[in-house]
Amino acid sequence: MKYYEDFLKLEVFNLEDAQKVVGSTENAKVILNSYVKKGLIKHVRRNLYCAVNLENREATADRYLVASKINNNAYLTYHSAFEVHGLSHQVSFLVYVASEQKISDFEFEGVLYKYVGIGIQEGITHYRLNNKIRLTDLERTVVDSLDRLDYCGGVYELDEIIKICRVLDEAKLAKYLEMYDKQILYKKAGYFLERYQQSLGITDGFLSQIEKRTGNTKSYLDEEAKNGNGILIKRWSLIVPKPLEGKGDVFV
């Protein structure tokens, strides 16, 4: 129990963290193995541990901190980032993690941690209430999720999120869109940003800039829009699911 309080303060930690507490790598390995057997800490995955609450024998750290501690550059993205930003509508037992190093998907205490690649190297920040948690900033989370609707709960979940989203920084949005440089992504961004233009604080000038990057080729927002139940939004040359848009020209 000598080092339990120290590990409890760390919440989630690796061998290097434990070595700083114990004093040597070999001693840290012995202590960690002993504490796992005694139920004082849990082995999350290779070289990752978390402290246990002795009252209920549950891990003290939440899923977001676990994800952020997988390695030195891991961070939350897509729907998981929206959850930390306080904007999600769905309860999820799936955590999306990006990292420069490939991470094998794993499950811990009923939560699946899914690796989603490296991602663009901008827009990574720390959670204001816990700087141990790394995640994409709000603007990048929006752009990322527009790019991969399947990683943010689908079109309708994203629509609900953007509906209650706070004012967005146009300069950041422009930077992330440029880094992706995808015509279809500009179409999606234009559609959703115009849809909630006032609440998001988006200017007409910014929408005009996006429109210049969309082209004239018609594109589908998602698979649902392809099955004959789509509506063409002319300005963005984007065909969206009919339930999402109450007016427009049906695209056949």
N, C-alpha and C positions, 0 to 999 in steps of 0.2 A: 504493500500500500504506500510505500515511501514516495513514489513518483506519481501516484494516481491524481493528486490535486493539480500537478503540473500538466498532465495529459488532459485533464478535464478543462483547463483553461485554453489549451490548444484546440480542443474539440475534434478537429480532423488533422492528422499529421502523418508524416512519413518517417523512414528510418533516420534521415538526416536531422529532422526536427527532434526525434527521440534522442539522438546522439548528443545534441546540445543540452538536453535535460539531464541525461545520465552521465555523460562525460567521455564515453568511448563507444565506438561502433559495436565492438564485440559484446560489451555489457548491455548496450541497447537491444541487441538481438535477443539476448537471454531474457531480459526484462519483458520485452514485447511478447515473446512466446509464453512466458509465465503468466502474464496478465491476460492474454487471450484465453488460456486454459482456465484461469480463475474467474473469467467472465467480467473482468474489470474494463477491458477494451474489446472491440470487435475488429476482425480483419475484413476490411471492405473489399479490397482487391490487392493485386501484387503491389507491395510497398505503399500501402495506404491503410490507415487505421483510424478508428474513432473511439472516443471515450464513451462509457456507458453510465447511465443514471442508475445508481445502485438501488433506488427505490422501486423502479419498474423494469430494470434490466434492458431498457431501450437506449438506442443511440441518442446522444445529446444533440448532434448536429443535424440540420435539415438537409434536404436533397441538394439545394443550391450550393451550399458550402462544400458538400462532398464533391460535387462536380467541379467546382473551382479549384479544388486541391488535388485533382488527379495528377496534374503535373504543373510546372511553373508557368505555363502559358495557356492553360485550359480556361475556357470561358463559356458562359451560357449564351445561347442564341435562339432565334425563332420563337416558338411559343413559350419556351422556358424563360426567355428574357422578358417577354410580355408579362408573365406571371410575377416576376420580381418587380416590374414597373407598376404592378397593381392593376393590370388591364384585362386579364383573361376572364373568360366566361365559362370555361370548361375545367373540371377537375381532371388533372392529368397525372398518370403514373409513369410518364415517359419524360426524360430529361435530355434535351439536345445540347451536346457539348462539341465545341470546335477547339482545335488545337493544332499547332505546327507539327506535333508528333502524332502519328496515328495511334488511336486508342481502340482496343478491342471492346466491343459492346459487353456490358456486364449488368447483372441484376444484384441489387442489395436492398433487403428489407422491403420487397414488393415493388421497387422502383427500377425501371429499365433505363440505363444510361446509354444513349445512342450517340456515336461519333458521326459528325456531319461534315468532316473535312477541315481544311485549313481556314477557308474564308478570306475575305479581303482584309488587309492589314491596317484598317482604320476603324475608328468608332468603338473602341473597346474601353470600358470605363469600370469604375467600382461602385457597388451599391452604397448609397449614401448612409444607410443604417448599419452597414457591416462591410468595411473595406476589404475584408478577406474574400468577398464574393465579387467575381469578375463577370461582366456581361456586356453585351452590345448596347450602345446608347439607343434612345428611343427612335431616332431618325433612321439609324442603320437597321434596327429591328424591323421597322416598317418596310424598308426597301428589301431586306433579306426575305421577309415573309411574302412579299409580293412576288419575288422570284421563285420561291418554293412554297406554294400554298399548302402543299401536303404536310409541311413541317410546322404549320401554324394552326392546324385544326380545320383547314378548308376555307372556302370562299366566305361562307356565312359567319363563321367565327371571326375571321379577319374583319369582315364588315362591321360586326358588333364592336370589335376592339377599336377600330378607327373612329367609329361613331362617338365613343366616349374619350378619345385620345385628346391630350392637351395640345396647345399650340406647338407646331413643329417649326424647326429652323430650316428655312429654305436653302441656305448656303450648304448645310450639311446634307440635305436631301440631294441637291445638285451634285455634290462631290461623290456621294455613294452611287448615284445613278451613272455618273460618268465612269466610275471605276468598273462597274458591270458592263456598261456600253452595250446594252441589248435593246433592240427596237421594241420587242414585246414588253419588256419591263417598263419602258417609257409609256407605252399604251396603258398598262395596268396602273401605273402611278398617276397618270393624268386622269384616268377615270375615277379612282378613289379620292384623289385630292380635290377634284372638282365636286364630287358627290358631297363631301363634307368641308367645302372650301371655307365657309365662314368660321366654323368652330375650330378648324385647324390653323386659321390665320394665314391662309394661302392667298397670294395676290393674283390678279388677272395676268400680270406680266410674267409671273413664274409659270403659270399654266401655258401661256403662249410659247415660252421657251421650251417646255416639254413637248408641246404639239409639233414643233419644228423637227423633233427627233423621232416622230412616230411613223412616218411614211404613210402610204396609201393602201398597202396590202392588208386585207382583213385578217384578223387573228382571233382565236378563241381564248376566253379567260380561263376556262377549265374544261374538263371532259363533259360535264353536264350541258354546257353550252353547245356541244357538238351534236347532240342527239336529236336535233329538231326542235328543241325547246329554248332556242337562243334568240336574243334581241340584239340588233346591231346598234351600237352607240356611234353615230356617224363621226362626231368630232375626233374620236380616238380610233376609229376603224376597228373597234373591239366588239366581239360578240359575247354577251354575258348571259347567264341563265335568266330566264324569264321571271322567276320568283324574286330575283334580286332587283329587278328594275320594273317599275309599274307602267312605264310608257316607253315608246320607241318603235322602230320598224322591225317587225319580225323578219329574221334572216332565214331564208329557205335554202 
